Amino acid sequence: MAGKNSTEQEKTEFPGFQFDELKKFFEACAEFNMKVMNAGMNLCKEGVEQDTYKKFLNSWQDALADFLDKHLRSPAFCNKLAQDMTASLFFKKHLDEMMLTSLKNLKLPSREDLKELFGRIDSLEEKIDQILENMEKK
């Protein structure tokens, strides 16, 4: 990888990973933390009173709400979340298929096999109950 800088190397080592998105997220976190710190510093000037804590809590809640609203409702975040969910569902589907194949190869019963077996047992129990009832009537 001669001739590539470390950022280019990292991008080739992690295909599909968006470093720019991560950088924007951390910048937004830093901005949020600065707002909270500034609100806390302004309240410290007022002295330590119960109202001061209430004001700080309200400032913190407002800053957090703004931050979350701005970033969690953004189209970029929603698209990334949708991509991650799609990938997770795809992975789960293939994992389930692999587990089913493994169980069959190990000659272990699957969930469907057990449901069918329990259905047959219930059916046999009903037939036995009917036979016993008929025998008692005679």
N, CA, C and O atoms as a GROMACS GRO file, in nm:
protein
  552
    1MET      N    1   0.081  -0.120   0.000
    1MET     CA    2   0.000   0.000   0.000
    1MET      C    3   0.085   0.126   0.000
    1MET      O    4   0.045   0.229   0.052
    2ALA      N    5   0.201   0.115  -0.058
    2ALA     CA    6   0.291   0.230  -0.063
    2ALA      C    7   0.225   0.342  -0.143
    2ALA      O    8   0.156   0.316  -0.242
    3GLY      N    9   0.246   0.464  -0.099
    3GLY     CA   10   0.192   0.578  -0.169
    3GLY      C   11   0.055   0.622  -0.120
    3GLY      O   12   0.007   0.728  -0.159
    4LYS      N   13  -0.009   0.542  -0.035
    4LYS     CA   14  -0.140   0.581   0.020
    4LYS      C   15  -0.122   0.636   0.159
    4LYS      O   16  -0.038   0.588   0.236
    5ASN      N   17  -0.201   0.738   0.192
    5ASN     CA   18  -0.194   0.787   0.330
    5ASN      C   19  -0.280   0.699   0.419
    5ASN      O   20  -0.352   0.612   0.370
    6SER      N   21  -0.274   0.720   0.550
    6SER     CA   22  -0.344   0.631   0.643
    6SER      C   23  -0.494   0.635   0.626
    6SER      O   24  -0.561   0.533   0.646
    7THR      N   25  -0.550   0.749   0.588
    7THR     CA   26  -0.695   0.759   0.570
    7THR      C   27  -0.738   0.673   0.451
    7THR      O   28  -0.840   0.604   0.458
    8GLU      N   29  -0.662   0.677   0.342
    8GLU     CA   30  -0.695   0.594   0.226
    8GLU      C   31  -0.682   0.446   0.260
    8GLU      O   32  -0.762   0.365   0.214
    9GLN      N   33  -0.581   0.411   0.341
    9GLN     CA   34  -0.565   0.272   0.382
    9GLN      C   35  -0.683   0.226   0.465
    9GLN      O   36  -0.734   0.116   0.446
   10GLU      N   37  -0.726   0.310   0.559
   10GLU     CA   38  -0.839   0.274   0.644
   10GLU      C   39  -0.965   0.255   0.561
   10GLU      O   40  -1.042   0.162   0.586
   11LYS      N   41  -0.985   0.342   0.461
   11LYS     CA   42  -1.105   0.330   0.378
   11LYS      C   43  -1.104   0.200   0.298
   11LYS      O   44  -1.209   0.140   0.278
   12THR      N   45  -0.986   0.156   0.253
   12THR     CA   46  -0.981   0.032   0.177
   12THR      C   47  -0.994  -0.089   0.268
   12THR      O   48  -1.039  -0.194   0.224
   13GLU      N   49  -0.955  -0.076   0.396
   13GLU     CA   50  -0.966  -0.188   0.489
   13GLU      C   51  -1.108  -0.208   0.539
   13GLU      O   52  -1.143  -0.318   0.580
   14PHE      N   53  -1.188  -0.105   0.536
   14PHE     CA   54  -1.325  -0.112   0.586
   14PHE      C   55  -1.420  -0.071   0.475
   14PHE      O   56  -1.468   0.042   0.473
   15PRO      N   57  -1.450  -0.162   0.381
   15PRO     CA   58  -1.538  -0.123   0.270
   15PRO      C   59  -1.677  -0.089   0.320
   15PRO      O   60  -1.733  -0.157   0.406
   16GLY      N   61  -1.732   0.016   0.264
   16GLY     CA   62  -1.868   0.056   0.297
   16GLY      C   63  -1.879   0.144   0.420
   16GLY      O   64  -1.987   0.195   0.449
   17PHE      N   65  -1.771   0.161   0.494
   17PHE     CA   66  -1.777   0.242   0.616
   17PHE      C   67  -1.761   0.387   0.578
   17PHE      O   68  -1.670   0.423   0.504
   18GLN      N   69  -1.848   0.472   0.629
   18GLN     CA   70  -1.848   0.613   0.594
   18GLN      C   71  -1.780   0.696   0.703
   18GLN      O   72  -1.842   0.731   0.803
   19PHE      N   73  -1.652   0.725   0.683
   19PHE     CA   74  -1.578   0.802   0.783
   19PHE      C   75  -1.630   0.944   0.793
   19PHE      O   76  -1.628   1.003   0.901
   20ASP      N   77  -1.676   1.001   0.681
   20ASP     CA   78  -1.728   1.137   0.684
   20ASP      C   79  -1.852   1.146   0.772
   20ASP      O   80  -1.870   1.244   0.845
   21GLU      N   81  -1.939   1.044   0.767
   21GLU     CA   82  -2.059   1.043   0.851
   21GLU      C   83  -2.020   1.038   0.998
   21GLU      O   84  -2.080   1.106   1.081
   22LEU      N   85  -1.919   0.956   1.030
   22LEU     CA   86  -1.873   0.945   1.167
   22LEU      C   87  -1.815   1.078   1.215
   22LEU      O   88  -1.839   1.119   1.328
   23LYS      N   89  -1.739   1.144   1.129
   23LYS     CA   90  -1.680   1.272   1.165
   23LYS      C   91  -1.790   1.376   1.193
   23LYS      O   92  -1.781   1.451   1.290
   24LYS      N   93  -1.893   1.378   1.108
   24LYS     CA   94  -2.004   1.473   1.128
   24LYS      C   95  -2.075   1.445   1.260
   24LYS      O   96  -2.114   1.537   1.332
   25PHE      N   97  -2.092   1.316   1.291
   25PHE     CA   98  -2.159   1.281   1.416
   25PHE      C   99  -2.080   1.330   1.536
   25PHE      O  100  -2.136   1.389   1.628
   26PHE      N  101  -1.948   1.307   1.536
   26PHE     CA  102  -1.866   1.351   1.648
   26PHE      C  103  -1.859   1.503   1.658
   26PHE      O  104  -1.852   1.558   1.768
   27GLU      N  105  -1.860   1.570   1.544
   27GLU     CA  106  -1.865   1.716   1.546
   27GLU      C  107  -1.995   1.764   1.609
   27GLU      O  108  -1.995   1.860   1.687
   28ALA      N  109  -2.105   1.698   1.576
   28ALA     CA  110  -2.235   1.735   1.634
   28ALA      C  111  -2.235   1.707   1.784
   28ALA      O  112  -2.290   1.785   1.861
   29CYS      N  113  -2.175   1.596   1.825
   29CYS     CA  114  -2.166   1.566   1.969
   29CYS      C  115  -2.085   1.672   2.041
   29CYS      O  116  -2.122   1.714   2.150
   30ALA      N  117  -1.974   1.714   1.981
   30ALA     CA  118  -1.890   1.817   2.042
   30ALA      C  119  -1.967   1.948   2.054
   30ALA      O  120  -1.957   2.018   2.155
   31GLU      N  121  -2.044   1.981   1.950
   31GLU     CA  122  -2.125   2.103   1.953
   31GLU      C  123  -2.229   2.096   2.066
   31GLU      O  124  -2.249   2.193   2.139
   32PHE      N  125  -2.292   1.981   2.077
   32PHE     CA  126  -2.391   1.962   2.183
   32PHE      C  127  -2.326   1.977   2.320
   32PHE      O  128  -2.380   2.045   2.408
   33ASN      N  129  -2.211   1.914   2.339
   33ASN     CA  130  -2.142   1.923   2.468
   33ASN      C  131  -2.102   2.066   2.500
   33ASN      O  132  -2.107   2.107   2.616
   34MET      N  133  -2.061   2.142   2.399
   34MET     CA  134  -2.026   2.282   2.422
   34MET      C  135  -2.148   2.363   2.467
   34MET      O  136  -2.137   2.448   2.556
   35LYS      N  137  -2.262   2.338   2.407
   35LYS     CA  138  -2.384   2.407   2.448
   35LYS      C  139  -2.417   2.376   2.594
   35LYS      O  140  -2.452   2.466   2.671
   36VAL      N  141  -2.405   2.250   2.630
   36VAL     CA  142  -2.435   2.210   2.767
   36VAL      C  143  -2.335   2.273   2.864
   36VAL      O  144  -2.373   2.322   2.970
   37MET      N  145  -2.207   2.270   2.826
   37MET     CA  146  -2.105   2.328   2.914
   37MET      C  147  -2.126   2.478   2.930
   37MET      O  148  -2.114   2.532   3.040
   38ASN      N  149  -2.158   2.546   2.821
   38ASN     CA  150  -2.183   2.691   2.830
   38ASN      C  151  -2.304   2.721   2.917
   38ASN      O  152  -2.302   2.815   2.996
   39ALA      N  153  -2.408   2.641   2.903
   39ALA     CA  154  -2.526   2.661   2.988
   39ALA      C  155  -2.489   2.640   3.134
   39ALA      O  156  -2.532   2.716   3.220
   40GLY      N  157  -2.409   2.537   3.162
   40GLY     CA  158  -2.366   2.512   3.300
   40GLY      C  159  -2.279   2.623   3.354
   40GLY      O  160  -2.292   2.660   3.470
   41MET      N  161  -2.189   2.676   3.271
   41MET     CA  162  -2.101   2.786   3.315
   41MET      C  163  -2.182   2.911   3.345
   41MET      O  164  -2.156   2.981   3.443
   42ASN      N  165  -2.281   2.939   3.261
   42ASN     CA  166  -2.366   3.057   3.286
   42ASN      C  167  -2.443   3.042   3.416
   42ASN      O  168  -2.462   3.139   3.490
   43LEU      N  169  -2.488   2.920   3.445
   43LEU     CA  170  -2.563   2.898   3.568
   43LEU      C  171  -2.473   2.904   3.690
   43LEU      O  172  -2.518   2.945   3.797
   44CYS      N  173  -2.349   2.864   3.676
   44CYS     CA  174  -2.256   2.870   3.789
   44CYS      C  175  -2.235   3.014   3.835
   44CYS      O  176  -2.215   3.040   3.953
   45LYS      N  177  -2.241   3.108   3.741
   45LYS     CA  178  -2.225   3.249   3.774
   45LYS      C  179  -2.339   3.298   3.862
   45LYS      O  180  -2.323   3.392   3.940
   46GLU      N  181  -2.456   3.232   3.849
   46GLU     CA  182  -2.573   3.274   3.926
   46GLU      C  183  -2.569   3.222   4.069
   46GLU      O  184  -2.645   3.269   4.154
   47GLY      N  185  -2.482   3.128   4.098
   47GLY     CA  186  -2.476   3.071   4.232
   47GLY      C  187  -2.547   2.938   4.236
   47GLY      O  188  -2.620   2.902   4.143
   48VAL      N  189  -2.525   2.866   4.342
   48VAL     CA  190  -2.582   2.732   4.354
   48VAL      C  191  -2.714   2.741   4.431
   48VAL      O  192  -2.717   2.744   4.554
   49GLU      N  193  -2.820   2.746   4.358
   49GLU     CA  194  -2.955   2.752   4.413
   49GLU      C  195  -3.036   2.639   4.350
   49GLU      O  196  -2.997   2.584   4.247
   50GLN      N  197  -3.147   2.605   4.411
   50GLN     CA  198  -3.232   2.501   4.354
   50GLN      C  199  -3.281   2.543   4.215
   50GLN      O  200  -3.287   2.461   4.124
   51ASP      N  201  -3.315   2.669   4.202
   51ASP     CA  202  -3.359   2.718   4.071
   51ASP      C  203  -3.248   2.705   3.967
   51ASP      O  204  -3.275   2.683   3.849
   52THR      N  205  -3.123   2.720   4.010
   52THR     CA  206  -3.011   2.707   3.918
   52THR      C  207  -3.006   2.567   3.860
   52THR      O  208  -2.986   2.549   3.740
   53TYR      N  209  -3.025   2.467   3.945
   53TYR     CA  210  -3.025   2.330   3.896
   53TYR      C  211  -3.142   2.305   3.802
   53TYR      O  212  -3.128   2.236   3.701
   54LYS      N  213  -3.257   2.362   3.835
   54LYS     CA  214  -3.372   2.346   3.746
   54LYS      C  215  -3.345   2.411   3.610
   54LYS      O  216  -3.380   2.355   3.506
   55LYS      N  217  -3.284   2.528   3.612
   55LYS     CA  218  -3.252   2.596   3.487
   55LYS      C  219  -3.152   2.514   3.406
   55LYS      O  220  -3.165   2.500   3.285
   56PHE      N  221  -3.052   2.460   3.476
   56PHE     CA  222  -2.952   2.379   3.406
   56PHE      C  223  -3.016   2.254   3.346
   56PHE      O  224  -2.987   2.218   3.232
   57LEU      N  225  -3.101   2.189   3.423
   57LEU     CA  226  -3.169   2.069   3.372
   57LEU      C  227  -3.254   2.104   3.251
   57LEU      O  228  -3.253   2.032   3.151
   58ASN      N  229  -3.327   2.213   3.260
   58ASN     CA  230  -3.409   2.256   3.145
   58ASN      C  231  -3.323   2.288   3.024
   58ASN      O  232  -3.358   2.253   2.911
   59SER      N  233  -3.209   2.356   3.048
   59SER     CA  234  -3.118   2.387   2.936
   59SER      C  235  -3.064   2.260   2.875
   59SER      O  236  -3.055   2.248   2.753
   60TRP      N  237  -3.027   2.165   2.960
   60TRP     CA  238  -2.972   2.039   2.912
   60TRP      C  239  -3.077   1.962   2.832
   60TRP      O  240  -3.048   1.908   2.725
   61GLN      N  241  -3.200   1.958   2.884
   61GLN     CA  242  -3.307   1.888   2.813
   61GLN      C  243  -3.336   1.953   2.678
   61GLN      O  244  -3.358   1.884   2.579
   62ASP      N  245  -3.336   2.085   2.674
   62ASP     CA  246  -3.361   2.156   2.548
   62ASP      C  247  -3.249   2.128   2.448
   62ASP      O  248  -3.275   2.103   2.330
   63ALA      N  249  -3.124   2.133   2.495
   63ALA     CA  250  -3.011   2.108   2.406
   63ALA      C  251  -3.014   1.964   2.355
   63ALA      O  252  -2.988   1.939   2.237
   64LEU      N  253  -3.044   1.870   2.444
   64LEU     CA  254  -3.050   1.730   2.403
   64LEU      C  255  -3.164   1.707   2.303
   64LEU      O  256  -3.148   1.636   2.204
   65ALA      N  257  -3.279   1.768   2.329
   65ALA     CA  258  -3.393   1.754   2.237
   65ALA      C  259  -3.359   1.811   2.100
   65ALA      O  260  -3.390   1.749   1.998
   66ASP      N  261  -3.294   1.927   2.097
   66ASP     CA  262  -3.254   1.986   1.969
   66ASP      C  263  -3.156   1.894   1.895
   66ASP      O  264  -3.168   1.870   1.775
   67PHE      N  265  -3.058   1.845   1.970
   67PHE     CA  266  -2.956   1.757   1.911
   67PHE      C  267  -3.020   1.631   1.853
   67PHE      O  268  -2.995   1.595   1.738
   68LEU      N  269  -3.102   1.564   1.934
   68LEU     CA  270  -3.165   1.440   1.889
   68LEU      C  271  -3.260   1.465   1.772
   68LEU      O  272  -3.264   1.387   1.677
   69ASP      N  273  -3.336   1.573   1.780
   69ASP     CA  274  -3.430   1.605   1.673
   69ASP      C  275  -3.355   1.632   1.542
   69ASP      O  276  -3.396   1.587   1.436
   70LYS      N  277  -3.246   1.704   1.553
   70LYS     CA  278  -3.168   1.739   1.435
   70LYS      C  279  -3.105   1.616   1.371
   70LYS      O  280  -3.106   1.602   1.249
   71HIS      N  281  -3.049   1.528   1.452
   71HIS     CA  282  -2.970   1.418   1.396
   71HIS      C  283  -3.048   1.288   1.378
   71HIS      O  284  -3.024   1.215   1.282
   72LEU      N  285  -3.138   1.258   1.467
   72LEU     CA  286  -3.210   1.131   1.456
   72LEU      C  287  -3.324   1.136   1.355
   72LEU      O  288  -3.370   1.032   1.309
   73ARG      N  289  -3.367   1.255   1.321
   73ARG     CA  290  -3.473   1.268   1.221
   73ARG      C  291  -3.417   1.302   1.083
   73ARG      O  292  -3.492   1.318   0.987
   74SER      N  293  -3.287   1.312   1.073
   74SER     CA  294  -3.227   1.350   0.945
   74SER      C  295  -3.240   1.236   0.844
   74SER      O  296  -3.235   1.119   0.883
   75PRO      N  297  -3.258   1.268   0.717
   75PRO     CA  298  -3.268   1.164   0.614
   75PRO      C  299  -3.144   1.074   0.610
   75PRO      O  300  -3.156   0.953   0.587
   76ALA      N  301  -3.027   1.131   0.634
   76ALA     CA  302  -2.904   1.050   0.630
   76ALA      C  303  -2.907   0.943   0.740
   76ALA      O  304  -2.873   0.827   0.715
   77PHE      N  305  -2.949   0.982   0.860
   77PHE     CA  306  -2.957   0.886   0.971
   77PHE      C  307  -3.063   0.780   0.942
   77PHE      O  308  -3.039   0.661   0.963
   78CYS      N  309  -3.179   0.823   0.894
   78CYS     CA  310  -3.287   0.728   0.865
   78CYS      C  311  -3.247   0.630   0.754
   78CYS      O  312  -3.279   0.512   0.761
   79ASN      N  313  -3.178   0.681   0.652
   79ASN     CA  314  -3.132   0.592   0.544
   79ASN      C  315  -3.031   0.492   0.596
   79ASN      O  316  -3.036   0.374   0.562
   80LYS      N  317  -2.939   0.539   0.680
   80LYS     CA  318  -2.838   0.448   0.736
   80LYS      C  319  -2.905   0.345   0.826
   80LYS      O  320  -2.869   0.227   0.823
   81LEU      N  321  -3.001   0.386   0.905
   81LEU     CA  322  -3.074   0.294   0.991
   81LEU      C  323  -3.149   0.190   0.908
   81LEU      O  324  -3.152   0.072   0.943
   82ALA      N  325  -3.209   0.232   0.799
   82ALA     CA  326  -3.280   0.140   0.710
   82ALA      C  327  -3.183   0.040   0.648
   82ALA      O  328  -3.214  -0.079   0.637
   83GLN      N  329  -3.066   0.088   0.606
   83GLN     CA  330  -2.964  -0.003   0.551
   83GLN      C  331  -2.920  -0.106   0.654
   83GLN      O  332  -2.908  -0.224   0.624
   84ASP      N  333  -2.897  -0.060   0.776
   84ASP     CA  334  -2.854  -0.151   0.883
   84ASP      C  335  -2.962  -0.253   0.915
   84ASP      O  336  -2.933  -0.371   0.936
   85MET      N  337  -3.087  -0.209   0.918
   85MET     CA  338  -3.198  -0.300   0.946
   85MET      C  339  -3.211  -0.404   0.835
   85MET      O  340  -3.233  -0.522   0.862
   86THR      N  341  -3.199  -0.360   0.711
   86THR     CA  342  -3.207  -0.452   0.598
   86THR      C  343  -3.094  -0.555   0.605
   86THR      O  344  -3.117  -0.674   0.584
   87ALA      N  345  -2.974  -0.509   0.636
   87ALA     CA  346  -2.861  -0.601   0.647
   87ALA      C  347  -2.883  -0.699   0.763
   87ALA      O  348  -2.851  -0.817   0.750
   88SER      N  349  -2.936  -0.651   0.874
   88SER     CA  350  -2.961  -0.739   0.989
   88SER      C  351  -3.066  -0.845   0.956
   88SER      O  352  -3.049  -0.961   0.992
   89LEU      N  353  -3.171  -0.805   0.889
   89LEU     CA  354  -3.276  -0.900   0.851
   89LEU      C  355  -3.223  -1.003   0.750
   89LEU      O  356  -3.257  -1.121   0.758
   90PHE      N  357  -3.141  -0.957   0.657
   90PHE     CA  358  -3.080  -1.047   0.560
   90PHE      C  359  -2.991  -1.149   0.631
   90PHE      O  360  -2.996  -1.268   0.601
   91PHE      N  361  -2.911  -1.100   0.725
   91PHE     CA  362  -2.823  -1.188   0.802
   91PHE      C  363  -2.904  -1.289   0.882
   91PHE      O  364  -2.871  -1.408   0.885
   92LYS      N  365  -3.011  -1.242   0.949
   92LYS     CA  366  -3.094  -1.332   1.030
   92LYS      C  367  -3.158  -1.440   0.944
   92LYS      O  368  -3.164  -1.556   0.983
   93LYS      N  369  -3.206  -1.401   0.827
   93LYS     CA  370  -3.269  -1.498   0.737
   93LYS      C  371  -3.170  -1.609   0.701
   93LYS      O  372  -3.203  -1.727   0.707
   94HIS      N  373  -3.051  -1.569   0.664
   94HIS     CA  374  -2.951  -1.669   0.625
   94HIS      C  375  -2.902  -1.750   0.744
   94HIS      O  376  -2.871  -1.868   0.731
   95LEU      N  377  -2.894  -1.688   0.860
   95LEU     CA  378  -2.857  -1.761   0.981
   95LEU      C  379  -2.963  -1.865   1.016
   95LEU      O  380  -2.930  -1.978   1.051
   96ASP      N  381  -3.089  -1.828   1.005
   96ASP     CA  382  -3.198  -1.923   1.031
   96ASP      C  383  -3.194  -2.041   0.934
   96ASP      O  384  -3.211  -2.156   0.973
   97GLU      N  385  -3.170  -2.010   0.806
   97GLU     CA  386  -3.160  -2.116   0.707
   97GLU      C  387  -3.043  -2.210   0.737
   97GLU      O  388  -3.054  -2.332   0.724
   98MET      N  389  -2.930  -2.151   0.778
   98MET     CA  390  -2.813  -2.230   0.810
   98MET      C  391  -2.838  -2.318   0.933
   98MET      O  392  -2.797  -2.434   0.936
   99MET      N  393  -2.905  -2.263   1.032
   99MET     CA  394  -2.937  -2.341   1.153
   99MET      C  395  -3.030  -2.456   1.120
   99MET      O  396  -3.013  -2.567   1.170
  100LEU      N  397  -3.129  -2.432   1.036
  100LEU     CA  398  -3.222  -2.537   0.996
  100LEU      C  399  -3.148  -2.649   0.922
  100LEU      O  400  -3.171  -2.767   0.948
  101THR      N  401  -3.062  -2.610   0.830
  101THR     CA  402  -2.982  -2.710   0.758
  101THR      C  403  -2.893  -2.788   0.854
  101THR      O  404  -2.880  -2.910   0.841
  102SER      N  405  -2.831  -2.719   0.949
  102SER     CA  406  -2.744  -2.785   1.046
  102SER      C  407  -2.823  -2.884   1.131
  102SER      O  408  -2.776  -2.996   1.155
  103LEU      N  409  -2.940  -2.845   1.176
  103LEU     CA  410  -3.023  -2.935   1.256
  103LEU      C  411  -3.062  -3.060   1.176
  103LEU      O  412  -3.061  -3.171   1.228
  104LYS      N  413  -3.096  -3.038   1.050
  104LYS     CA  414  -3.133  -3.153   0.966
  104LYS      C  415  -3.013  -3.245   0.945
  104LYS      O  416  -3.028  -3.367   0.948
  105ASN      N  417  -2.896  -3.187   0.924
  105ASN     CA  418  -2.776  -3.268   0.904
  105ASN      C  419  -2.736  -3.343   1.030
  105ASN      O  420  -2.678  -3.451   1.023
  106LEU      N  421  -2.766  -3.287   1.145
  106LEU     CA  422  -2.736  -3.353   1.273
  106LEU      C  423  -2.846  -3.450   1.314
  106LEU      O  424  -2.838  -3.516   1.418
  107LYS      N  425  -2.948  -3.459   1.232
  107LYS     CA  426  -3.064  -3.545   1.259
  107LYS      C  427  -3.136  -3.502   1.387
  107LYS      O  428  -3.193  -3.584   1.458
  108LEU      N  429  -3.134  -3.372   1.415
  108LEU     CA  430  -3.209  -3.317   1.527
  108LEU      C  431  -3.340  -3.259   1.473
  108LEU      O  432  -3.343  -3.206   1.362
  109PRO      N  433  -3.447  -3.269   1.550
  109PRO     CA  434  -3.575  -3.217   1.501
  109PRO      C  435  -3.578  -3.064   1.499
  109PRO      O  436  -3.524  -2.998   1.588
  110SER      N  437  -3.642  -3.011   1.397
  110SER     CA  438  -3.662  -2.866   1.389
  110SER      C  439  -3.789  -2.830   1.467
  110SER      O  440  -3.860  -2.917   1.516
  111ARG      N  441  -3.817  -2.703   1.477
  111ARG     CA  442  -3.938  -2.656   1.544
  111ARG      C  443  -4.062  -2.710   1.473
  111ARG      O  444  -4.158  -2.752   1.537
  112GLU      N  445  -4.058  -2.709   1.342
  112GLU     CA  446  -4.172  -2.761   1.264
  112GLU      C  447  -4.191  -2.911   1.288
  112GLU      O  448  -4.303  -2.959   1.300
  113ASP      N  449  -4.079  -2.984   1.296
  113ASP     CA  450  -4.088  -3.128   1.325
  113ASP      C  451  -4.153  -3.152   1.460
  113ASP      O  452  -4.237  -3.241   1.475
  114LEU      N  453  -4.113  -3.072   1.560
  114LEU     CA  454  -4.170  -3.088   1.694
  114LEU      C  455  -4.319  -3.052   1.696
  114LEU      O  456  -4.398  -3.119   1.762
  115LYS      N  457  -4.356  -2.947   1.624
  115LYS     CA  458  -4.499  -2.909   1.618
  115LYS      C  459  -4.581  -3.023   1.557
  115LYS      O  460  -4.689  -3.056   1.606
  116GLU      N  461  -4.528  -3.082   1.451
  116GLU     CA  462  -4.598  -3.193   1.387
  116GLU      C  463  -4.609  -3.312   1.482
  116GLU      O  464  -4.714  -3.375   1.490
  117LEU      N  465  -4.501  -3.342   1.554
  117LEU     CA  466  -4.501  -3.452   1.650
  117LEU      C  467  -4.602  -3.428   1.762
  117LEU      O  468  -4.678  -3.518   1.798
  118PHE      N  469  -4.603  -3.307   1.816
  118PHE     CA  470  -4.698  -3.276   1.923
  118PHE      C  471  -4.842  -3.282   1.873
  118PHE      O  472  -4.931  -3.324   1.947
  119GLY      N  473  -4.865  -3.242   1.748
  119GLY     CA  474  -4.998  -3.253   1.689
  119GLY      C  475  -5.043  -3.398   1.680
  119GLY      O  476  -5.158  -3.431   1.708
  120ARG      N  477  -4.951  -3.484   1.640
  120ARG     CA  478  -4.984  -3.626   1.632
  120ARG      C  479  -5.012  -3.685   1.770
  120ARG      O  480  -5.104  -3.765   1.787
  121ILE      N  481  -4.933  -3.645   1.870
  121ILE     CA  482  -4.954  -3.693   2.007
  121ILE      C  483  -5.091  -3.649   2.057
  121ILE      O  484  -5.163  -3.728   2.118
  122ASP      N  485  -5.128  -3.522   2.032
  122ASP     CA  486  -5.260  -3.472   2.074
  122ASP      C  487  -5.371  -3.553   2.006
  122ASP      O  488  -5.471  -3.588   2.069
  123SER      N  489  -5.353  -3.581   1.879
  123SER     CA  490  -5.452  -3.659   1.805
  123SER      C  491  -5.467  -3.799   1.864
  123SER      O  492  -5.578  -3.850   1.879
  124LEU      N  493  -5.354  -3.861   1.896
  124LEU     CA  494  -5.359  -3.995   1.957
  124LEU      C  495  -5.426  -3.992   2.094
  124LEU      O  496  -5.502  -4.083   2.128
  125GLU      N  497  -5.398  -3.888   2.173
  125GLU     CA  498  -5.462  -3.876   2.304
  125GLU      C  499  -5.613  -3.865   2.290
  125GLU      O  500  -5.688  -3.925   2.367
  126GLU      N  501  -5.658  -3.787   2.192
  126GLU     CA  502  -5.802  -3.773   2.170
  126GLU      C  503  -5.864  -3.909   2.131
  126GLU      O  504  -5.972  -3.944   2.180
  127LYS      N  505  -5.798  -3.982   2.046
  127LYS     CA  506  -5.849  -4.114   2.005
  127LYS      C  507  -5.853  -4.210   2.124
  127LYS      O  508  -5.950  -4.285   2.139
  128ILE      N  509  -5.751  -4.208   2.207
  128ILE     CA  510  -5.749  -4.294   2.326
  128ILE      C  511  -5.862  -4.257   2.421
  128ILE      O  512  -5.930  -4.344   2.476
  129ASP      N  513  -5.883  -4.126   2.439
  129ASP     CA  514  -5.993  -4.081   2.525
  129ASP      C  515  -6.127  -4.129   2.471
  129ASP      O  516  -6.213  -4.173   2.548
  130GLN      N  517  -6.147  -4.120   2.340
  130GLN     CA  518  -6.272  -4.166   2.278
  130GLN      C  519  -6.289  -4.317   2.298
  130GLN      O  520  -6.399  -4.363   2.330
  131ILE      N  521  -6.183  -4.392   2.281
  131ILE     CA  522  -6.191  -4.539   2.300
  131ILE      C  523  -6.225  -4.571   2.445
  131ILE      O  524  -6.308  -4.658   2.471
  132LEU      N  525  -6.162  -4.502   2.539
  132LEU     CA  526  -6.190  -4.526   2.680
  132LEU      C  527  -6.334  -4.491   2.715
  132LEU      O  528  -6.398  -4.562   2.792
  133GLU      N  529  -6.385  -4.384   2.659
  133GLU     CA  530  -6.524  -4.345   2.683
  133GLU      C  531  -6.619  -4.452   2.628
  133GLU      O  532  -6.718  -4.486   2.693
  134ASN      N  533  -6.589  -4.502   2.510
  134ASN     CA  534  -6.673  -4.605   2.449
  134ASN      C  535  -6.668  -4.734   2.532
  134ASN      O  536  -6.769  -4.802   2.545
  135MET      N  537  -6.553  -4.767   2.587
  135MET     CA  538  -6.540  -4.888   2.669
  135MET      C  539  -6.618  -4.874   2.801
  135MET      O  540  -6.677  -4.970   2.850
  136GLU      N  541  -6.616  -4.751   2.856
  136GLU     CA  542  -6.690  -4.729   2.982
  136GLU      C  543  -6.840  -4.737   2.961
  136GLU      O  544  -6.913  -4.781   3.050
  137LYS      N  545  -6.888  -4.696   2.843
  137LYS     CA  546  -7.031  -4.701   2.814
  137LYS      C  547  -7.081  -4.845   2.799
  137LYS      O  548  -7.198  -4.872   2.825
  138LYS      N  549  -6.996  -4.935   2.759
  138LYS     CA  550  -7.036  -5.074   2.736
  138LYS      C  551  -7.038  -5.152   2.860
  138LYS      O  552  -7.069  -5.271   2.858
   0.00000   0.00000   0.00000
